[in-house]
Amino acid sequence: MTVSFQPGLSGPPVSLASGEAVSLVPHSLDAERFLLGALLLSESALDKAAGIVTGNDFYKPLHGNLFDILVQLRKEGKPLDPAVITAAFGSSDRGVTVSWIRSLSVDVPTFRNAEYYARIVAATALRRRIFETATAIAHLAYDPARNCEDVLNEAEQLIYNLRFAWDSRIGEGGWFRTLVPAVRAALDNPAPARTSTGFSELDGYLVGGFGPGDLVLLAARPGVGKSTLALQFAVHAARIHGPVFFFSLEMTPTSLMERLFAAQGKVPHDRVRSRTIGQSDRRGLDQAAAELAALPLWLDNKAATVTEIGAHCRRLAREEGPPSLVVIDYLQLLRPERANASRYEQVTGLSREVKLLAVDLGVPILALSQLNRASEHRSDQKPVLANLRDSGSLEQDADTVLLLYPRSGDAQNPPSGTASSLATLAIAKNRHGPIASVPVLFIRRQCQFSEQGYSH
């Protein structure tokens, strides 16, 4: 049995020693025939193979059609008999005869190798798709109407789609008899690392912080301080856990840095922005500059789609190491792939794409989100999950939802225009722990939050 690279209908041209260019397509007709023959002999072999290959993985269309028919007959509880199979084909493939089907089962060396044959068929199918993807990328590169950045992003997305499809086939799963001892052994080891927030009470409720692959939503009405809090989470994660990638679709890196200087240097933000800085302020800003320059924190305001953010994350991870946290400020400003869809459908798609990106990168993504005005009409002005703007899928896709709102009804809370104000950070959804609320103090002029009773 061989895996062949023979002239076919697709794939890039390859120059041979003779100088002749041919199109080579990886495939193994032997593996396809032996696999089909084994499936005709063993229904249990068919059950295993169906988890490894699909009809589209076969190089020869007739073989793929036969595989699909075998799977369908198995689902319907019908016998895998040559006569039944031939009837299922009908007149769609005139080359299918009872004798041809019987010959497949006769030629197979042993049905016990069905899983091995299936993996060869799947691997050669992947190679063909890599060829097709490489050809598509070549066409993109030759298109003068596309700028280089778009070509790079689309090429990376094409490769990512291949990787995601392949990884989906070999994902985790199995019988309890296999999973139970493996998970039990893992429980004696340290838990997977989580990214702490710097707020001890919040981290306690989140079982240590944000988890790998988690989508965390931080939602608030405009002006409440969600970008400030997200920056504070990012600085803490960069200082304690490693690289952080912060994508802002709302503010420039300079504006974000001004807020960071105010927070780290304990200098009022209005003086930083107006450049009315005193001598005592300069000492704080110089110290902040030294601390911030040492942080592995990347600020970006150019990536506008989930695809672009994913491409930047993968490139930065190769250069700087895997991130401990990715921040998107904010989700509703991302450009959707489906421009003609309704706003609800667009945000639903964005939510799902960001969650899949978190899983693919294996890191938590903190996505900021707007709340609608409905919460302002409640007597206590306390928002709920239903107040997430534009799509109910935000609540569904998120692992954790944090709702930030001012405690305007509290008699001890000063007006919003003053230097500090009390706020509540409500954990409205938590896959890993309880629903709870954390009181915080928003030090507005210094662009910083602190836990009441704690110093940050």
C-alpha positions in Angstrom: 0.0 0.0 0.0 1.4 3.4 -1.0 0.6 7.1 -0.6 0.9 8.6 -4.0 1.6 12.0 -5.3 0.3 11.7 -8.8 -1.0 14.0 -11.5 -4.5 15.2 -10.6 -7.0 18.0 -11.1 -5.9 20.3 -8.4 -2.8 21.4 -6.5 0.1 23.7 -7.4 2.4 22.9 -10.4 5.6 21.2 -9.5 8.6 21.1 -11.8 10.1 17.6 -12.5 13.7 16.8 -13.5 12.5 16.8 -17.1 11.3 20.4 -16.7 7.7 19.4 -17.2 5.2 20.9 -14.7 2.5 18.7 -13.4 -0.2 19.0 -10.7 0.4 16.6 -7.8 -2.4 15.5 -5.4 -1.6 13.3 -2.4 -3.9 10.3 -2.1 -3.9 6.6 -1.4 -6.4 4.5 -3.4 -5.1 1.4 -1.7 -6.0 2.8 1.8 -9.4 3.9 0.5 -10.2 0.4 -0.9 -8.9 -1.5 2.1 -10.8 0.8 4.4 -14.1 0.3 2.6 -13.5 -3.5 2.4 -12.9 -3.6 6.2 -16.1 -1.6 6.8 -18.1 -4.1 4.8 -16.7 -6.9 7.0 -17.2 -5.2 10.4 -19.8 -2.8 11.6 -17.8 -1.9 14.7 -15.0 -0.9 12.3 -17.4 1.5 10.6 -18.3 3.1 13.9 -14.6 3.8 14.6 -13.9 5.0 11.1 -16.9 7.4 11.1 -15.1 9.3 13.9 -12.0 9.7 11.8 -13.0 10.4 8.2 -16.0 11.7 6.2 -17.0 11.0 2.7 -15.3 14.2 1.6 -12.0 12.9 2.7 -11.8 10.3 -0.1 -9.8 11.1 -3.2 -12.1 9.1 -5.5 -15.6 10.4 -5.4 -17.1 6.9 -5.8 -15.3 5.8 -2.7 -16.6 8.8 -0.8 -20.2 8.1 -1.9 -19.9 4.5 -0.8 -18.6 5.5 2.6 -21.5 7.9 3.1 -24.0 5.2 2.1 -22.4 2.8 4.6 -22.7 5.3 7.4 -26.3 6.1 6.5 -27.3 2.4 6.3 -25.7 1.8 9.7 -27.7 4.7 11.2 -30.9 3.2 9.7 -30.1 -0.2 11.1 -30.0 -1.9 7.7 -27.6 -4.6 6.7 -24.3 -3.7 5.0 -25.1 -6.2 2.2 -23.9 -5.7 -1.4 -27.4 -5.9 -2.8 -28.7 -3.3 -0.2 -25.8 -1.0 -0.9 -26.2 -1.2 -4.7 -29.9 -0.4 -4.3 -29.0 2.6 -2.1 -26.8 4.0 -4.9 -29.7 3.8 -7.4 -28.8 5.1 -10.8 -26.4 7.8 -9.5 -23.3 5.6 -10.1 -23.7 3.1 -12.9 -20.2 1.6 -12.1 -21.5 0.3 -8.8 -22.3 -3.5 -9.0 -22.7 -6.3 -6.5 -19.5 -7.9 -7.7 -17.5 -4.7 -7.3 -18.6 -4.3 -3.8 -17.8 -7.9 -3.0 -14.3 -7.5 -4.5 -13.6 -4.8 -1.9 -14.1 -7.1 1.0 -12.2 -9.9 -0.6 -9.1 -7.7 -1.4 -8.7 -6.2 2.2 -5.9 -7.9 4.1 -7.7 -7.7 7.5 -10.6 -5.6 8.8 -8.7 -5.1 12.1 -6.5 -2.5 10.3 -9.6 -0.3 9.5 -8.6 2.5 11.9 -5.1 2.6 10.4 -6.5 2.9 6.9 -8.9 5.6 8.0 -6.0 7.7 9.4 -4.1 7.4 6.1 -7.2 8.6 4.2 -7.7 11.5 6.6 -4.0 12.5 6.4 -3.9 12.5 2.6 -7.1 14.5 2.6 -5.5 17.1 4.9 -2.5 17.3 2.6 -4.8 18.0 -0.4 -6.5 20.7 1.5 -3.1 22.2 2.4 -2.3 22.2 -1.3 -5.6 23.9 -2.1 -5.1 26.5 0.7 -1.5 27.2 -0.6 -2.9 27.8 -4.1 -5.6 30.1 -2.7 -2.9 32.1 -0.8 -0.8 32.3 -4.0 -3.8 33.8 -5.8 -4.3 36.3 -3.0 -0.6 37.3 -3.3 -1.0 37.9 -7.0 -4.0 40.1 -6.7 -2.8 43.7 -7.0 -6.1 45.1 -5.7 -5.4 43.7 -2.2 -3.0 45.4 0.3 -0.4 43.3 1.9 -1.9 43.5 5.4 -5.2 42.1 4.2 -3.4 39.3 2.3 -1.5 38.4 5.4 -4.6 38.3 7.6 -6.6 36.3 5.1 -3.8 33.9 4.5 -3.4 33.3 8.2 -7.1 32.8 8.6 -7.1 30.2 5.8 -4.3 28.3 7.6 -6.1 28.7 11.0 -9.3 27.2 9.5 -7.3 24.1 8.4 -5.8 23.8 11.9 -9.1 24.3 13.6 -10.8 21.7 11.5 -8.0 19.2 12.0 -7.8 19.8 15.8 -11.6 19.4 16.0 -11.2 15.8 14.9 -8.7 15.0 17.5 -10.3 16.9 20.4 -10.6 15.6 23.9 -13.1 12.8 24.7 -13.5 9.2 25.4 -14.9 6.5 27.6 -15.1 7.1 31.4 -12.8 4.0 31.8 -10.1 6.1 30.1 -11.0 9.6 31.3 -11.6 8.9 35.0 -8.1 7.6 35.8 -6.5 10.4 33.7 -8.5 13.2 35.4 -8.0 11.6 38.8 -4.2 11.6 38.3 -4.4 15.2 37.1 -6.2 16.3 40.3 -3.0 15.6 42.3 -1.1 18.1 40.2 -1.4 21.9 40.4 -4.5 23.4 38.8 -4.1 25.1 35.4 -2.7 28.6 35.8 -5.3 31.3 36.0 -4.8 35.1 35.4 -5.5 37.0 38.6 -7.1 40.4 38.5 -5.3 42.1 41.4 -8.6 42.3 43.4 -8.4 39.7 46.1 -12.1 39.4 46.7 -12.9 39.2 43.0 -10.2 36.5 42.5 -11.6 34.5 45.3 -15.0 34.3 43.7 -13.3 33.5 40.3 -11.3 30.6 41.8 -8.1 32.5 41.3 -8.9 34.7 38.3 -9.6 34.3 34.6 -9.1 30.8 33.2 -7.5 29.6 30.0 -9.9 29.7 27.1 -12.4 31.8 29.1 -14.4 34.6 27.5 -14.9 37.3 30.2 -17.3 40.1 29.6 -16.9 43.4 31.4 -20.0 45.5 30.8 -21.1 49.0 31.9 -22.8 52.1 30.7 -20.5 54.8 29.1 -18.4 56.8 31.5 -18.5 54.4 34.4 -14.8 53.3 34.0 -14.8 50.0 32.3 -11.8 50.9 30.1 -9.9 52.1 33.2 -10.7 48.8 35.0 -9.7 46.8 32.0 -6.3 48.6 31.8 -5.8 47.9 35.5 -6.5 44.2 35.0 -4.1 44.3 32.1 -1.2 46.0 34.0 -1.6 43.6 36.9 -1.6 40.5 34.6 1.5 41.8 32.7 3.3 42.4 35.9 2.5 39.1 37.5 1.7 36.6 34.8 3.4 37.6 31.5 2.5 39.3 28.1 -0.8 41.0 27.7 -2.3 42.1 24.3 -4.7 45.0 24.6 -6.7 45.9 21.5 -8.6 49.2 21.8 -11.1 50.2 19.1 -12.1 53.3 21.1 -8.9 55.1 22.2 -5.4 55.6 20.8 -2.3 54.1 22.4 -1.3 57.6 23.5 -4.7 58.1 25.3 -4.4 54.8 27.0 -0.8 55.5 28.1 -1.9 58.8 29.6 -4.4 57.0 31.8 -1.7 54.5 32.8 0.7 57.3 33.7 -2.0 58.9 35.8 -2.8 55.6 37.6 0.8 54.5 38.1 2.2 57.9 39.0 -0.7 58.9 41.2 -1.1 62.1 39.2 -4.5 63.5 38.3 -5.5 62.6 34.8 -6.6 66.1 33.9 -3.1 67.4 34.6 -1.5 64.7 32.5 -3.8 65.5 29.6 -3.4 69.3 29.8 0.4 68.9 30.5 0.1 71.1 33.6 2.5 69.0 35.6 4.2 70.2 38.7 7.6 69.1 40.0 6.1 66.6 42.5 4.1 65.2 39.6 7.2 64.7 37.5 8.8 62.4 40.1 5.7 60.2 40.1 5.6 60.2 36.3 9.3 59.3 36.0 8.7 56.4 38.3 5.6 55.3 36.4 7.6 55.5 33.1 10.3 53.2 34.5 7.7 50.7 35.8 5.5 50.7 32.6 8.4 50.4 30.2 9.4 47.1 31.9 5.9 45.6 31.4 5.2 43.1 28.5 2.1 45.0 27.5 1.1 45.5 23.9 -1.3 48.2 22.9 -3.0 48.2 19.5 -5.8 50.2 17.9 -5.5 49.0 14.3 -7.0 45.5 14.4 -10.7 45.9 13.7 -11.9 42.3 13.2 -11.7 39.1 15.1 -9.6 37.7 12.3 -7.1 40.5 12.5 -6.9 40.3 16.3 -6.3 36.6 16.1 -3.5 37.1 13.5 -1.9 39.7 15.7 -2.1 37.5 18.8 -0.5 34.5 17.0 2.3 36.7 15.7 2.9 38.3 19.0 2.8 35.0 20.8 5.6 33.7 18.5 7.7 36.8 19.1 7.0 37.5 22.8 5.6 34.3 24.2 2.0 33.2 24.9 -0.2 35.9 26.4 -1.6 35.7 29.9 -4.5 37.9 28.9 -6.1 39.4 25.8 -8.3 42.5 26.1 -10.7 43.8 23.5 -12.2 47.3 24.1 -14.9 47.0 23.1 -16.7 44.1 21.4 -19.5 46.1 19.7 -17.0 48.2 17.8 -15.5 45.2 16.1 -16.2 45.1 12.4 -18.4 42.1 11.6 -17.6 39.7 8.8 -21.3 39.8 7.6 -21.9 43.4 6.8 -25.4 42.8 5.5 -26.7 40.9 8.5 -28.9 42.4 11.2 -27.1 44.0 14.2 -28.3 41.2 16.4 -26.8 38.6 14.0 -23.6 40.6 13.7 -23.0 40.8 17.5 -24.0 37.1 17.9 -21.4 36.2 15.3 -18.7 38.4 16.9 -19.4 36.9 20.3 -19.0 33.3 19.1 -15.8 34.2 17.1 -14.2 35.8 20.2 -15.1 32.8 22.3 -13.6 30.4 19.7 -10.5 32.6 19.6 -10.1 32.3 23.3 -10.3 28.5 23.1 -7.9 28.4 20.2 -5.3 30.6 21.9 -5.8 28.8 25.2 -5.9 32.2 27.1 -8.6 34.3 28.7 -10.0 37.1 26.6 -11.5 40.1 28.5 -14.0 41.7 26.1 -15.6 45.0 27.1 -19.3 45.5 26.2 -21.9 48.2 26.4 -25.1 47.9 28.5 -28.3 49.3 27.1 -30.3 52.1 28.8 -32.8 49.8 30.4 -30.7 49.5 33.6 -30.9 53.3 34.1 -34.7 53.1 34.5 -34.6 50.6 37.4 -35.1 52.1 40.8 -31.7 50.8 42.0 -30.0 51.3 38.6 -28.6 47.8 39.1 -28.0 46.2 35.6 -28.8 42.5 34.9 -27.6 40.1 32.2 -30.6 41.1 30.0 -29.1 44.6 29.7 -26.2 43.4 27.6 -26.5 45.3 24.4 -27.4 44.0 20.9 -27.4 40.2 21.5 -28.5 37.6 24.0 -25.6 35.3 22.7 -23.1 37.5 24.7 -24.6 36.0 27.9 -24.6 32.5 26.4 -21.0 32.5 25.1 -19.3 34.2 28.1 -17.9 32.1 30.9 -17.9 35.1 33.2 -19.9 38.3 33.0 -18.9 41.3 35.2 -21.3 44.2 35.4 -19.8 47.5 36.7 -22.1 50.2 37.9 -22.0 53.2 40.2 -23.7 53.1 43.6 -25.7 56.2 43.0 -28.3 55.3 45.5 -25.8 55.1 48.4 -25.9 58.1 50.7 -22.2 57.8 51.2 -21.5 58.0 47.5 -20.3 61.5 46.3 -21.5 62.9 43.0 -19.9 61.5 39.8 -18.0 64.7 39.1 -15.9 64.4 42.3 -12.5 62.7 42.6 -13.8 59.4 43.9 -17.0 57.4 43.9 -18.3 54.1 45.1 -19.1 51.4 42.5 -20.1 47.8 42.4 -18.5 45.1 40.3 -21.2 42.4 40.1 -20.3 38.9 39.0 -23.6 38.2 37.1 -22.4 34.9 35.5 -19.7 32.6 36.7 -19.2 29.1 35.3 -16.5 28.5 37.9 -17.9 29.8 41.1 -20.7 31.8 42.8 -22.6 34.8 41.8 -21.5 37.8 43.9 -20.8 41.5 44.1 -17.6 43.2 45.0 -17.6 46.8 46.2 -14.9 49.0 44.7 -13.8 52.6 44.8 -13.3 54.5 41.5 -10.6 57.1 42.0 -11.7 59.0 38.9 -8.9 61.6 38.7 -6.2 59.0 38.9 -7.9 56.6 36.5 -7.8 53.8 39.1 -10.0 51.4 41.0 -9.3 50.0 44.5 -11.1 47.5 46.7 -12.7 49.1 49.7 -10.4 48.2 52.6 -7.5 47.4 50.3 -4.7 49.6 49.0 -3.7 49.3 45.3 
